[in-house]
């Protein structure tokens, strides 16, 4: 079997496989049936509605799910920590050789120095260069893998809002120049066409009609993570400033009111009774102590107090609060993958919080009983059930879904907040106890399947309050993304190579085919014009004798060198007309 035949057969196998795999990769939400959940609809009907959105252009707000939040967790863009340091050069063992040779005094010593330099070149420098280029390729591919998740889901599911729940970058310890580079990759590669939320939007609390500004579809609600600004013991004003400069404010809120077109709303209803959806972005990383910068911690608690004081009464069920923060609330061991954990810096470094998996129980209690107004006292306003809402967090890359509640114990004053897995919380939902759902969104990194969260919220006119549902969608590990694109490149190269070879064969056959080639020897000889011998001779380039030469049997040698004899003709006198 020739090489060309083998390549042709390989292409026949790889090309269909490449087309099918690429179709899956770029349409994976379609194959997985991913869509924003909706009120009382089956998954099949939800999927059909999503398909219909791509066939019929809709400029009005979607009545079935007017708020659709695409939630992405912990992209953690890495950077130059594994790349070559330009200051040391590509081959330090070679660049340091002249200085080392200058210290030698004998030829054997010089040979020994050169030998050691060559050994370092092979054992250290070359592998380091290869690792560096592999890392560059890995960073490049990881950026576009994450971008693929955002781009495809944004196109298919059509969210009204998008959030990234912290750990946008991979380390809080990078310098400002590297922070800017990673920020550029975040906006120009991963979330290309996404927009940083303008400072005038987040500077103060504002209220907008839900769905009126389509620009929210492209705005990215960024939450500060520990790898962006550090934990409480690392966080300072400089880290906060550079994060807010590139990604947006760390603490802010916005309120969306349901438009009047949704049934019961009219101009006669007071604004305080209009259904309202409240989005709160909270920096939970400095809620616990000790903190490096006490002023920053005071700002966070002041923001929480403003949220509490500006909230509607807890009895109002027409308000729905979505809290977006990075650190999950406190849970006992075994509820989620990450259990409770705290670590602190040494005394000489301030003894501040160095690492934590959750906020402390006290900080979490402040969120549940403060922002959401829940209480263990049944005589409290609203019976202690608090405000309607949901909490979305990141940090735990494995993800988790729990229900925070106060168990219905006999001793009301001794009740403590407890977290139960959502799938096991049915009994607490049937028996009315104060509680709220917390969803820790699984990371979108390749090692965790490229996950994304899809949260829908709508106002139920029948019960007079907001409802929501949550779903997930995963593309698979980054190895799938890499394998399919490598397969595409190989199939494309084979297709180009075999097609080029085929075109060359066709061109060669056409060139050698006598039916399509005109040769000079096959041209018809010129015909002499006997009526004017001189003119014919000039036009053909031959020496033609006068007509009288045909009267005798002389031979004429044309330009070809061949002798042509003609029969002797008998001259007849011309008859003149009378």
LUMVO-420772 format. One line per 3 residues: number of its first residue (from 0); for each residue y, x, z of C-alpha. Coordinates in steps of 0.2 Angstrom, whole numbers. Layout:
LUMVO-420772
NUM> Y,X,Z | ...
//
This chain:
LUMVO-420772
0> 0,0,0 | 17,7,-5 | 31,8,7
3> 41,-5,-3 | 27,-17,-3 | 26,-15,16
6> 44,-18,19 | 44,-33,8 | 30,-41,18
9> 39,-36,34 | 55,-45,28 | 44,-60,24
12> 39,-61,42 | 55,-56,51 | 68,-66,41
15> 61,-83,46 | 59,-77,64 | 77,-70,64
18> 84,-87,57 | 75,-97,70 | 79,-86,85
21> 97,-85,80 | 98,-104,78 | 91,-105,96
24> 103,-92,103 | 119,-100,96 | 113,-118,99
27> 104,-116,115 | 114,-130,124 | 107,-142,110
30> 89,-136,113 | 90,-137,132 | 99,-154,131
33> 114,-147,141 | 128,-159,143 | 140,-165,157
36> 132,-179,167 | 140,-196,167 | 140,-212,177
39> 124,-221,176 | 118,-214,159 | 101,-207,155
42> 100,-189,149 | 96,-195,132 | 111,-206,131
45> 122,-192,138 | 115,-180,125 | 119,-193,111
48> 137,-195,117 | 139,-176,117 | 133,-176,99
51> 145,-190,95 | 160,-181,101 | 157,-168,88
54> 156,-181,74 | 171,-192,80 | 187,-184,84
57> 194,-190,101 | 212,-188,106 | 211,-200,121
60> 203,-196,138 | 184,-199,140 | 183,-215,151
63> 165,-211,156 | 169,-193,163 | 187,-190,162
66> 186,-174,173 | 173,-161,166 | 173,-144,175
69> 164,-129,167 | 160,-118,183 | 155,-100,180
72> 150,-88,194 | 152,-69,197 | 153,-61,180
75> 157,-44,188 | 163,-34,174 | 158,-16,177
78> 168,-1,171 | 169,18,170 | 159,23,185
81> 145,28,175 | 155,36,160 | 159,54,157
84> 174,60,166 | 186,68,153 | 192,81,166
87> 175,89,167 | 172,89,148 | 156,85,138
90> 147,102,141 | 153,109,158 | 139,122,158
93> 146,129,141 | 164,128,146 | 161,137,162
96> 151,151,154 | 165,163,150 | 171,163,168
99> 153,166,174 | 151,180,162 | 167,189,167
102> 159,192,185 | 144,201,178 | 142,220,177
105> 126,223,168 | 117,216,153 | 102,209,162
108> 114,199,173 | 123,192,158 | 106,187,150
111> 102,178,167 | 119,169,167 | 117,163,149
114> 99,157,153 | 105,147,168 | 119,140,157
117> 107,134,144 | 95,126,156 | 110,116,164
120> 115,111,146 | 97,104,142 | 93,97,159
123> 110,91,165 | 124,89,151 | 114,82,137
126> 105,68,148 | 122,64,156 | 130,62,138
129> 115,51,133 | 117,40,149 | 136,39,146
132> 134,32,128 | 120,20,134 | 131,14,147
135> 145,11,134 | 134,1,123 | 128,-9,138
138> 145,-13,144 | 150,-18,126 | 134,-29,125
141> 137,-37,142 | 154,-42,138 | 149,-51,122
144> 134,-58,131 | 145,-66,144 | 157,-71,130
147> 143,-80,121 | 140,-91,137 | 158,-96,138
150> 161,-99,120 | 145,-109,116 | 146,-120,131
153> 165,-123,129 | 162,-128,110 | 147,-139,114
156> 150,-147,131 | 169,-149,128 | 175,-146,146
159> 192,-152,152 | 194,-138,165 | 186,-121,167
162> 184,-111,183 | 177,-93,187 | 172,-93,205
165> 176,-75,210 | 170,-57,207 | 178,-57,190
168> 176,-38,191 | 163,-26,198 | 173,-17,211
171> 188,-18,222 | 189,1,223 | 195,5,206
174> 212,12,202 | 225,1,194 | 222,9,177
177> 204,4,177 | 208,-13,184 | 220,-16,169
180> 206,-11,157 | 194,-22,164 | 207,-36,165
183> 210,-33,146 | 191,-35,143 | 190,-51,153
186> 204,-59,143 | 201,-51,126 | 182,-51,125
189> 173,-62,138 | 186,-76,139 | 194,-74,122
192> 206,-88,119 | 206,-93,137 | 223,-93,146
195> 229,-87,163 | 237,-101,172 | 256,-99,172
198> 265,-95,188 | 276,-110,187 | 261,-121,187
201> 254,-113,203 | 270,-109,212 | 271,-126,221
204> 260,-142,222 | 262,-153,207 | 255,-169,201
207> 249,-173,183 | 241,-187,173 | 223,-182,171
210> 219,-177,153 | 237,-178,147 | 239,-159,144
213> 225,-153,133 | 230,-135,137 | 220,-136,153
216> 204,-135,141 | 209,-117,138 | 216,-112,155
219> 205,-102,167 | 205,-106,185 | 201,-89,193
222> 195,-88,211 | 198,-71,220 | 181,-63,225
225> 177,-48,236 | 175,-37,221 | 192,-42,215
228> 202,-40,231 | 190,-34,245 | 185,-42,261
231> 197,-45,275 | 195,-27,281 | 199,-20,264
234> 212,-33,257 | 230,-27,256 | 246,-33,247
237> 243,-21,233 | 226,-28,229 | 232,-45,230
240> 247,-41,219 | 237,-34,205 | 224,-48,205
243> 238,-61,204 | 247,-52,190 | 232,-52,179
246> 222,-67,184 | 233,-79,193 | 238,-84,211
249> 224,-83,225 | 230,-99,235 | 236,-114,226
252> 232,-133,222 | 236,-146,209 | 233,-165,209
255> 228,-175,194 | 231,-194,194 | 220,-206,184
258> 230,-213,169 | 236,-231,169 | 224,-235,154
261> 209,-235,166 | 208,-253,171 | 216,-257,187
264> 231,-245,187 | 248,-253,183 | 266,-249,187
267> 266,-261,202 | 253,-251,211 | 262,-238,223
270> 259,-220,218 | 250,-217,235 | 236,-229,230
273> 233,-222,212 | 216,-213,211 | 219,-195,213
276> 208,-179,210 | 214,-164,220 | 209,-146,215
279> 211,-133,229 | 209,-115,226 | 207,-105,242
282> 205,-87,246 | 192,-88,259 | 190,-69,260
285> 202,-66,274 | 198,-81,285 | 188,-71,297
288> 194,-57,308 | 198,-43,311 | 209,-42,295
291> 217,-26,288 | 233,-36,284 | 237,-49,297
294> 252,-56,286 | 240,-60,272 | 228,-69,283
297> 243,-79,290 | 248,-84,273 | 230,-91,269
300> 230,-101,285 | 247,-107,282 | 241,-113,265
303> 227,-122,273 | 239,-131,285 | 250,-136,270
306> 234,-144,262 | 230,-153,278 | 247,-160,281
309> 250,-165,263 | 234,-174,261 | 232,-193,260
312> 225,-202,275 | 206,-199,278 | 203,-218,276
315> 209,-217,258 | 194,-216,247 | 204,-215,231
318> 206,-197,233 | 193,-184,228 | 195,-165,233
321> 187,-151,224 | 188,-135,234 | 185,-119,224
324> 182,-104,234 | 171,-88,233 | 163,-86,250
327> 150,-100,254 | 151,-109,271 | 140,-104,285
330> 121,-108,284 | 106,-104,295 | 93,-91,289
333> 81,-98,276 | 92,-112,269 | 98,-101,254
336> 93,-83,248 | 108,-75,257 | 107,-78,276
339> 121,-75,288 | 127,-57,288 | 143,-48,294
342> 147,-29,294 | 162,-20,300 | 172,-4,297
345> 172,10,309 | 185,10,322 | 194,24,314
348> 196,13,298 | 202,-2,307 | 186,-10,312
351> 189,-24,299 | 177,-35,290 | 168,-24,278
354> 155,-36,271 | 149,-54,274 | 138,-66,266
357> 146,-82,272 | 162,-87,281 | 159,-88,300
360> 154,-105,308 | 171,-107,315 | 180,-104,298
363> 168,-116,290 | 171,-129,303 | 190,-127,300
366> 187,-131,281 | 176,-146,285 | 186,-153,298
369> 203,-148,292 | 204,-149,273 | 191,-163,272
372> 196,-171,289 | 178,-174,295 | 174,-176,313
375> 160,-179,325 | 170,-192,334 | 165,-209,328
378> 182,-216,335 | 192,-204,324 | 202,-211,309
381> 190,-216,295 | 175,-216,308 | 175,-197,306
384> 168,-197,289 | 183,-188,282 | 189,-187,264
387> 178,-188,248 | 175,-172,239 | 164,-157,234
390> 164,-138,238 | 160,-125,224 | 157,-107,229
393> 151,-91,221 | 145,-74,229 | 127,-79,232
396> 121,-74,214 | 105,-84,216 | 114,-100,219
399> 111,-113,231 | 114,-132,233 | 116,-139,251
402> 123,-154,261 | 133,-150,276 | 132,-163,289
405> 133,-167,308 | 116,-173,314 | 116,-190,322
408> 112,-184,340 | 114,-194,356 | 127,-182,363
411> 141,-184,351 | 151,-170,358 | 137,-157,356
414> 134,-160,338 | 136,-145,327 | 137,-143,308
417> 121,-140,299 | 116,-136,281 | 101,-144,273
420> 95,-141,255 | 102,-155,244 | 85,-160,238
423> 80,-163,256 | 95,-172,261 | 90,-189,256
426> 88,-196,274 | 106,-190,279 | 113,-199,264
429> 104,-215,269 | 109,-214,287 | 128,-213,287
432> 133,-196,295 | 149,-186,291 | 144,-173,277
435> 149,-165,261 | 139,-156,247 | 142,-138,244
438> 136,-130,227 | 135,-111,226 | 135,-109,207
441> 122,-96,201 | 129,-81,193 | 132,-80,174
444> 126,-62,174 | 111,-58,163 | 99,-54,178
447> 101,-72,184 | 99,-80,167 | 116,-83,161
450> 119,-98,171 | 133,-111,170 | 137,-126,181
453> 143,-143,173 | 152,-155,185 | 158,-172,180
456> 169,-183,191 | 175,-201,187 | 182,-215,197
459> 170,-230,200 | 181,-246,199 | 166,-256,207
462> 166,-246,224 | 184,-240,223 | 181,-222,225
465> 177,-206,215 | 159,-201,211 | 152,-185,203
468> 137,-177,197 | 132,-159,194 | 120,-150,181
471> 116,-133,176 | 113,-124,159 | 105,-107,156
474> 104,-96,140 | 91,-84,147 | 92,-65,152
477> 103,-53,142 | 87,-45,135 | 85,-61,125
480> 103,-59,118 | 100,-41,114 | 83,-43,106
483> 89,-57,94 | 104,-47,88 | 93,-32,85
486> 81,-43,76 | 95,-49,65 | 102,-32,61
489> 84,-26,56 | 81,-41,45 | 98,-39,37
492> 96,-21,33 | 79,-25,26 | 86,-39,15
495> 101,-28,9 | 89,-14,5 | 76,-24,-4
498> 89,-34,-13 | 98,-18,-19 | 81,-11,-25
501> 78,-27,-35 | 95,-26,-43 | 92,-8,-48
504> 75,-12,-56 | 83,-26,-66 | 97,-15,-72
507> 85,-1,-77 | 74,-14,-86 | 89,-21,-95
510> 95,-3,-100 | 78,2,-108 | 74,-15,-116
513> 75,-12,-136 | 80,-30,-138 | 96,-28,-128
516> 100,-10,-133 | 108,-5,-150 | 105,12,-157
519> 115,21,-170 | 100,25,-181 | 96,6,-182
522> 113,2,-189 | 113,-5,-207 | 119,8,-220
525> 136,5,-228 | 136,-4,-245 | 146,4,-258
528> 159,-6,-267 | 155,-2,-286 | 170,-11,-291
531> 181,2,-284 | 172,18,-282 | 186,28,-275
534> 190,15,-261 | 172,13,-256 | 170,32,-255
537> 185,33,-244 | 179,19,-233 | 161,25,-231
540> 165,43,-230 | 153,47,-245 | 156,56,-261
543> 154,44,-275 | 154,50,-293 | 164,40,-306
546> 155,26,-315 | 152,37,-331 | 140,48,-321
549> 127,34,-322 | 126,35,-341 | 115,50,-339
552> 101,54,-328 | 110,65,-315 | 106,65,-297
555> 119,62,-283 | 117,69,-266 | 124,58,-252
558> 129,64,-235 | 112,62,-228 | 105,76,-239
561> 92,64,-248 | 92,64,-267 | 93,47,-275
564> 88,45,-293 | 93,30,-304 | 86,24,-320
567> 96,29,-336 | 107,15,-341 | 111,11,-359
570> 130,9,-362 | 135,-6,-371 | 152,-7,-379
573> 163,-20,-370 | 166,-35,-381 | 185,-39,-382
576> 190,-57,-383 | 199,-61,-398
//
